[in-house]
Amino acid sequence: MRYVLFACMLISCSILTAQKKNTFPKIDPANITIARDSLGTPHIFAKTDAEVAYGLAWANAEDAFEETQTLMYTSKGFMGRVQSIEGAKADFFVHAIGARKLVNEHYDKDLTPEYKKYLNGFVQGLNAYAAAHPDDVKNRRAFPVTEQDVLTAYVAMMSFLTGVQNCIGDVVGGKYDSIGVDFDFKKPPYGSNAYAINGNKSADGKTYLCINPHMEMEGGLSFYECQLQSEEGLNMIGNMFQGSASNAMGTNKHLGWSFTWNTFDQVDVFKLQMDPAHKLQYLFDGKSQKLEKRPVWLKVNWHGIVIPVRKMTYTSVYGTTLKSDKSDNFYAIRFPANMSIKVGQQLYQMSKSNNMKEFLDAFRNNHALVLFNLIYADEKENIAYISQGTLPDRKHQEYNWAGLLPGNTSKTLWTDLVPFDSMPHVFNPPCGFVFNSNNDCYDATCAGHNDNPHRLPDYMNMRPGNNNRSLTLKEFFRVHDRISFDEFRKVKFESHIAVNSPLILSLKPLWQLDKSKYADITNYIALMQDWDKNTDTNSIGLTAFACFINQIWNKRGYDDAQFVSGFPLNEMETVQAIRDAQQYMLSNFGAIEVKWGSVHRLRRGAKSYAYSSFADMLSPSYPKPHTFNGKLEFNPDFGDTYTMFVRYGKDGAEFVESLQPLGNSLNPLSPHYTDQMEMFLAQKMKHQTFDKDYWLHHSESLYRPSIK
């Protein structure tokens, strides 16, 4: 009995020690001020960073609680309860990549006390909002959430952005059972523009920055805008994904940055050599190794009944390991995105940086952002480009790292990442500009001052070349010796497709087509050949062109890579695509002479507007067909989702303005659900400032969380 009591005392002491170790002060929401401007952007003020994080969680939940919940349900493995079979796939993904296990193992040792305190403030705010709005909570078992839930969501999101989910699906579905299968990641048309100039190029000797990501127009990967300001050094204006705990892009008083999507080969798939003499064991360097079983019970809501479904995953020396449903083969998937929990911490430290050294140290010390080109600018006239990310340092180049790899040798087991300072980069080029529009990572400034393209392996730069957007920017920088701030902003809204872009050059068979040879499509050919390459709402040629291009893209399964690489096309294929496009237009629109703005619509809720632009523009739309009230129209699922311009002087960011396409709230009942649509179409920016007093006296509403 004494031993039992002694054991209980030890357990109690350990629990109390753990509780004390993880105890954070309870935040008083009366110390937090949320100032909503006339467009619903929250400017959040408090004494401490943690209090600001509390206010952020509360404000974002007011505007996008459904999306925030989805993120937490994914983290907790509750998606099957909410979205049935499709949701269960997300639960399986999070379990298979070991996201929760990673967080639990690294939470105590990998994060700074400062960031843990900040993260706890965010968690307190989110839990407080859920408690105050129980009717809006879809699954009450998901609350309260913890810091580990937020970190697990970060790991899952970073893994998703690298395309690991496609590999998992291909392994389980048996794709890799065929010999010679290469990794083929069809990425969505996420793009982005970012560019900066300093006093060597600007008309007034100041430094300018353009932030312009292109992501989803709706949902969890759309952007939320906010200002976060504390008395502990946090003072940031910018955007973030819905439900995130830190700004992803934007500016503080001293410096700012933007990201664009880059394309690394970050994911490797290995076929294990199973040991025929021992069940669930594999051979590695000639020795038998045991697979670690990692079962998961998926909870699937089937017409109101939650059904448990058991699935098995494994862990090998490579990490995530799965069995094909089509054979007895086992495959391992190795990728850096599930090797770090520091993504949120890195963004937080970037936001608090006062100079370039502190900013770059946030990258070096964390090295957790799995991808993205970086464009940077600051008050000291520094500008920079870095094609950064977590790229595996693969030592043995005799292997085809783009293909299926042997999983029986330590030669294919990479353990290190390419150091941050070894990534392609340009710092302060003498010509005074840097840019990226998802183009070649070795083409970021004027000729002769880019990084050496032969310094790193080819998988560092999987899409070399230029697209329409990068060619437009390069021409802009070439023809302007000095650029005014107005000119710097104006080029962002350029509405023509460059005649030397890979898209237009690939269509040589179209431009040279003899329309007299094809009587049935003569008029359709003429519409496209006479088109001036302008993408405004009155264009008739663009509508015909868009329907023609859709035929090619859909038939060939193209993504945005072809805007850089171009594509082969002959006369026969061109004619067939035109005939298909003509039939498509006649069936859906009753004519082939249709103004672009009548079918290309910016739509949210009950509002619908004629919308210009097209794919691969500096202000792009990636239109997809949708039907409303029985009529077909094109709407951008992806596109121009956020714009910010910043001008830096000697005293820091002296001018900041921003623009969103729809509204800052995803709540259809909010007045800020659609209130930026007309501004967006008119390219009208909104003023931003770091001045707290300004917002306290010029806001639509001032309130405390839960006290409104």
N, C-alpha and C positions, 0 to 999 in steps of 0.2 A: 504493500500500500504506500509505504514511504517513497518508493521509486516512482510510483504513478503520480503522487503529489509533486515530487521533484520535477518529473517530466512536464507536468502541467505548468509548473512555475516557469520552467525554461521556455515553454511555448508561449506563455503569456508575456514574458519579458521580450521575446523576439518580436511578437506582434506589436507591443508597445513601442519598441525601438524602431520598427518599420514605419509605424504610424507617425512617430515623431520625426523620422527622417523625411517623410513625404508630406508633412503638414505645411500648408501655406496659409497665410492670413486670409480670413474671410473678407471679401471685398464689399465695401459699402457703395451701392450704386448712387448714393447721394453725392459722391465725390466725382461723378462722371457727368459731363455735359455733351449731349449730342445736338449739334446745330445742323439742321437740314436746310440746304439752300433752296432756291425756287425750283430747282430741277431734281430735288430729292437726294442729292449727294450728301452723305453724312460727313460732317467735320467733327471729329471726336476728340475731346479735350479732357485731360485728367492729370493728376500730379505724377503718377507712376505709369510705367509701361504696362504693367499687369492690368491696371484699371482701364487703360486705353483698349487693351485686348478684350476685356470684358465688354466694353461699349461696342467694339467692332462686332463681336459675336451677336450681340443683341440687335444691332442695326441691320446686319446682313440677314438675320433670321426674320426680321420684319419684312424684308424685301424678297427673300428667297428661302423660306423655311423648308419647303418641299425638297429643294435641291440639296440643302444642307443635311436634311434627314437621310436622303438617299446616300450621301457620302458616308454618314455614320452607320447606316444599315449595311453598306458594303463592307465597311471596316469590321463590323461585329459578326458578319456572316448571317445577316437577317434578310438579305434580299429575296431569298426564296419564299419567305413568309409574306413578302409584300408584292412581289412580281412573279410569283409562281416559277415555272420552269426557266424562263429567261433570267429571272433573278438568281436562281440557284446556280446558273453558270458563273455569275459574278462571285458567288460564295465559294465555288470550287476553285476559281482562279486565285482568289486571295489566299485560300488555304494552300493550294499547290505551290505558290511562289514562296511560302513560308513567311509572309509579311508579319503576322502577329508574333511568331516565334522570334524573328529578328528583333522586333521592338522590345519584347520582354527581356531578351538577353543583353541588349545594349543600352536600354534607357538609363540605368544608373551611371554607367561609366562614360558614355559618349557625349552627353549634353552638358552644357554649362549651367550652373545654378541660376544665372540670370535668365537664360532662355526657358528653363523649367518653370520659373516663376511667371514669366510672360505667358507661357502656354497654359498654365493653370488658370490665369486670369481669363483667357479665352474660354476654357472649359467651364468655369464658373458662370460666365455670361450666357453660354449656350444652354446650360442646365437650368439657369434661372428663367430664360425665355420659355423653355419647354414646360417648366412648372407653372408659369403664369398663363400659358395657353394650352391647356391639356386637350382641348377639343381639336387642336391642329396636329397633334401627335398621332401618327399613323400606327405606330407600334410602341406601346408604353414600356415594353420590356427593354427597349433600346436605350432608355434613359434611366439614370444619369449616364452621361458619357465621361470618359477619362482622357487624360493626356495620351495614353497609349492608343486609344481609339483614333485620335487625330493623327498621330504619327503613323499608324497602320494605313490610314487613308492616303497619306503622302507616299508611302512605299508603293501602294497599289496603283496610284495615279502615275508615278514615275515609270513603273513597270509597264503600264498600259501604253504610255506615250512612246515606248521603245518597240512596241509591237509584239511583246512576248505572248500575248493572248492568241495571236495567230499561230505561233509555234506550238503552243499547248493544244490548240484545236487540231493542228495538222498531225501531231504525234498521236493523239488519242484516236483521230479519224483514220489513221493508217497511211497517211501520205508518204511518210518517210520509210515505209516498208518497200517502196520502189527504189531501186538502185539509182544513185546519181541525182537525187533530188536536191536542188539548191534552195536556200532560204530566199523567199520572194515576198518581201513585205510591201504590200500595196497600201501605202500610207494615204490617209484622207487628205483633201486639199488644204491642209493647214499651211499657211504661208507666213507672210509678214514683210514689212519694210522697216528699215531703220537706217538713219544716216545722220551724220554730224559734221560740222565744220568749225574751225577755230579762226583766230585772227589772221591767219595767213590766207584765208579765202573769203571771210565775211567783209561786207562793205564798211561796217562800223568797228571792226577789230574785236568783236565779241564772239562768243561761242554759242552755237545753236545746236539743238538736238531735236530730232523727230522720232517719236515713238508711235509705231503703227502696226500692231499685231493683227493677223487675220485668223480668226478662229470660228467657233460656232456662234451663230446668231442667237440661239436659244439654249437653255439647259445649263448643266453643270460646268461645261467648258466655255460658257460665255463669260464676259467680264463684268465685275462689280467695281465701281469707283468709290474711293473714300479718301479722307485725310485723317491721319493718325498723328496726334501731337501730345507729348507728355513733357514733364519738367525734368526728365532723365535723359534727354538727348534724342528722343524719337520725334521726328517731324517730317512726315512723308506724305506726298500726294501722288496717287497712282491707282493702278488697277490690280485685281487678283481674280482667280477663279472663285466661283461661288463656294462658300463654306470654308475657304482658306483662312489661315490665321495670320498671314503676313502679306504685304504688297509684293507682287511679282515684278512689276515694272513701274517706272515713274521717276520722280525727282524729290530730293530733299533740298535744303537750302544751299548745299554745296555742290552736289553732283547728281547725275541722273543716268539712267540706262534703259535700254530696250533689248528685247530678244527677238530673234527670228529662228525659224526651224532649220536645223541642219540634218544631214543624213549620214550617220555613221553606221558601220556594221558592229553593233554592240551585242548581238545575241548569237550564241553558238549552240548547235544541236549535235549531240554525240550518241552514237549507237554503242550500247554496252555489249561486251563479249561475255555472255552468260557462261557460268561454270557448269558444264553438263553433269558433274559429279555431285553438285550441291544445289538444292532448290533455293531460289532467291539469292544466289550469290553470283558475283561477276568477277572476271579476271582483270587485274590492273597491275601493270608492270610484272606480270607473271605470277602474281599472288592472288588468292581468292579473297574477295571482300564481300561482306554481307550487306544487302540492301536494308536500310532502316524503313520499316513500315510507318506510314503516317495516314491512318484512316481518318475520314471525316463523315459525319452524319449531316447530310444536307436536309434542311427542313423546307418542304415544298408545299405551298398552299394550293390545294386542288379543290376549287369550288367551296372554299370555306373550311376545308379539312386539311390540317397540317400533316403531311405524310413524310416520315423520315426515310431518307434514301442513303444507304451507305456506299461511299466511294473510297477507293484506295489510291493514295499517292505514296511516293517513296523519296528517300534521300540517298544519294551516292556521294562519292568523293567530289563529284562535279556540282552537287547541289540538287535542285529540283529534278526529280526523275519520275517518269510515267511509263505505263505499259500501253502499247497499242491495243485498241479494241479489235483489230483485224488480224493480229498475229500474236506470237509469243515473244515478240521483240520488246526490249526496254530501251528507253531513250532518256538521256539527261539533257537539261537545258541550263546553260550557264549565262548569266548576264549581270552587270554591275548594279542594276537598279534595286536588287534585293540584298545589297551588301552594306547599305548605309541608311541610318535614320536621321541624317543631319540636314535634309533639304529645307525644312522649315527654319531651322536655326541659321542656315546660310542666308536665306532671304532676310531674316530678321537682322542679322549682322550687317548685311549689305545696306539695309535701310538706315542703319545708325552710323554708317561710315561718314567721316568728316573730310576725307581726302582719298586720293587714288591708292595710296599704300594700304590704308585700312580696308578699302573696298576690295582690292586684290587679295589681301590676306584672308578675307572672308571666303574667297574661292579656294585658296591654298589650304587653309586649315580645315575646311569641310569637304571640299571636292565631292559634292553630292548631287548637284544638278546634272541629270543624265545626258542632257543635250541642250541645244540652243546656241546660236551665234550671239555674241554680245557686242552691242555698240554702246560706247561710254563717252560721256562729256562732263566737264566740271568747270568751276569758277576760275581755275588756274590755267585755262586754255588747253588742258589736256583732252585729247580725243583718242579713242582706241577701238580696235576691232579684235575680237578673239573668237575663234571657232571652238568653243569649249564644250566639254562633256566628259562622261566617264567612259573612256575608250579602253578596252582591254589591251594590255601590252603583250601581244602574241609573239613569243620569242622565235618560234620555228616557222619560217616562211615556206618550208617545203610542203605544207599542208594547204589545201584549198579551204580557206576559212569562210568562204561564202557557201560551201556545200556541207554535206553530212560528214562529220568528223569521227575518226575512230575513238571510242571511249575506253581504251584499254592501255593507255600509255600516259605517263606524266608529261610527255612532250606536248600534249594538247591541253594540259591543265594549267591555264594561265592563272596567276595569282595577283599580279600587279596591274595598275592602270598607267596609261601614258600620263606623265606629270602635267599638271596644269600649265606650267611655264613652257612646255614643249609643244603645246597645241598651236596651230596656225594663228599668227597674230600680227598686228600692225599698231605701233604706238607713235603718235604725233608725226605723221608723214609731212615732209616739207610743203607738199601741195595743199595741205590744210583740209582734207576731207577723208572720211571713211564711210562705207556703206555696206549693206547687205540686203538682198531681196531674194533669199533662198537660191542664190547663184553659187558659182564656184568659190570655195572657201579660200582660194589663193588669188582672188581678184576682188580686193576690198578697197583699193585706193588707186592712185595714178601709177602708170607703168613704171617699173624700175624700183618700186618701193613696197611691193608685196612680199609675202613670205616665200621661202623656197619650197616649191611644190614637190621636190624630190627628197625632202628631209624625212618624211613619214610614209608609211605604206599606203597603197592605193585605197584601202578601205577607210582611210581617213576622209576621203572626198569622193563619195560614191555617185555624185551627180555633177561632174565638171561641166562648165559652160555657163552661158548667160540666157536669161529669159527676157521677155518683153520689159518687165519692170526694171531689171538691172541695166538693160541697154538704154532705157529712157533716162535713168539717173546718170549713167556714165556720159551720155550726150549732154545732159544738163550741166554737169561739172566741167565738161570740155569747153563749152561755148561761153561760159561765164568766168571771166578772170576774178571778178569780185561779185559776191552774192548778197543782196539785201535780205532782211528777214522776211519781207513780203514775198520775194521771189522764192525763198527757201520753203515757205508754206505753200505757195501756189503750185509748185511742181508736184506736190503730193496728190493733187486732184487732176493731173493730166489725163485726158480722156481719149487719146488716140492709141491705136496699136502700132508699134514701130514696124515699118515695112521690112526691116532687116531682122525681125524677131524670128526665132526658130519655127514658130507656128506659121507665120506668113510664108517663110521660105519653103517650108514643107509642102505648102499647097500650090507649088508651081504648076502642077497639072491642071488645077482649077483656073488659075489666072491665064493660062495659055490655051484653055479649052476653046475649040471652034464651035460656038453655039449653033452655027448653021447646020452642023452635022446631026444635031439632036433636036428635032422639031418639037418633041413632046415636053422638053424641059428648057427650051430656048429662053423663055421669059425668066425662069428661075435663075439660070446661069447669068443672065444680064443683070439681075438684081445684085448678085454677089460681086460680079466683075466691076460694076459701076460704084460699088460701095466705097466711101472715102476713108474707111477704117476708123471712123468716129463712132463712139459708143453712147451717144445721147439718146434720149427717149423718143425723138422724132425719126430716128433712123429706121428705114424699111429694109435696107440691105443687111443690117445686123440681125434682124429677126430671121431672115432666110439663112444667113451664115450660121447663126446659133443652132438652128434645127439641123443643118448639114453637119456641123461639127459633132453634135450629139450622136448622130448616126455612127460616125467613125469611132468616137470614144466608147460608146456602148457595145459596139460589135467587137472591138479589140480589147476591151477591158483596161483602157488607159487610165492613168491617174495624172497628177500634175507634173510627173517627171518629163513628159513629152513637151512641156513648155520650155524645157532646157535642152533636151536631147534632139527634139524634132522627131520625125517619123517618116517611113517610106510610104509613098502613095503613087499609084499609076493611074492612067486615064480610065481604065475600065472600073477600078474601084471608085474613082471620083464620080463617074457617071451614075453608078449604082447608088452611091450615097446621096446624090442629088435627087434621084428618082424617089428614094425612100423618104427623104426630107420633104419633097413636094407632096407626096401622099400624106405624110404626117400633118403638114400644115392644112391641107385641104380637108382632112378628116376632122381636125380639131378646131380650126379657125375659119374654114370655109373660103379661104383665099390665100394667096402667097404674098400679097402686098399688105403687110401688117406692121404698124408702127411698134417699135420695141417697147415703148412705155405702156402700150395697151395690154401687153401680155407679160411683161417683166415687172413684177410688183413687189414693193416693200410692204409687207403685211404683218400686222400684229393685232390681235383682237378684232375689233370692228373696223379698224383703220386700214386703208389700202391706198398706196400712192404709186404713180408711175416712177420707175426707178431706172436710171441710166447704168452704165458700166457693163463690164463683162469679165470673164476669167482672165487672170494674169495681168490685170491693170494695176496701177499704183493705188487706185481705190477700187478694189476688185469686188465682183459678185461671182460666185460659183453657183449658177442657177440650176435648180432641179424642178422637174415638172410636178405640180400639185393640182388637185381639182377642188374648186370652190363653187358651190351651188351649181354643180354639173358642168362647169366650164374649166378648161385647162388653162393654167398660167404657170409662169416660171417664178420661183421664189428662191432667194439665197439661203441655203442651209448653212453655208460658210461664206465669209466675206470680210468686209471692212469693219472690224468690231470695236476698234478704239483708236483714237488719235490724240496725241499730245505734242505740243510744240513748247520748247523751253529756250529762253535766251538767258545766258549767264554773263554777268558783268563782274567787276572786281569784288563786289559785295555779295556775290552769290546769285541765285536764281532770281532775276529781277522781273521776269515776265513768264507766266505760265497760262496756257489755255488748253482746253481739251474738248473732245467731241465723242459722243456715243451714237450708235445708229438707231436705237429704239427708245430706251428709257432705262433708268438705273434700277428699276424694280421689276422682278419677275412675277409679282402679285397682280393678277388682272384687276383687282379691286382698287389698286393704288392709282392715284392721279399721275404717278411717275412711271406708269407702265408703258405709255406711248408718247410722252410729252417731248421727246427729243427727235422724233421722226422727221418733222418738218425742218428742224434745224440741220439735221444730218443731210437731207436732200439739198438744202440751200448752202451746205458747207459753212455753216455759221458756228463758230467756236464759242465756248463759254469761258469766262474769266475765272482764274484760280489765284489764290493768294495764301501765303503762310501766316498772314496777320490774323491772330486769334480775335482781336477786338473787332475787326471788320466783320467776321462771321457772327460774332455775338450780337452785332447791331444790324446785320443785313440778311438774316436768315428767315426762312418761312416759318420755322418752328424751333423752339429750344426746349429740351426736356431731359430728364434723367431716365435711365432704363427702369422700366416698371412704374415710373411716376410721370405720366404723360398728360 
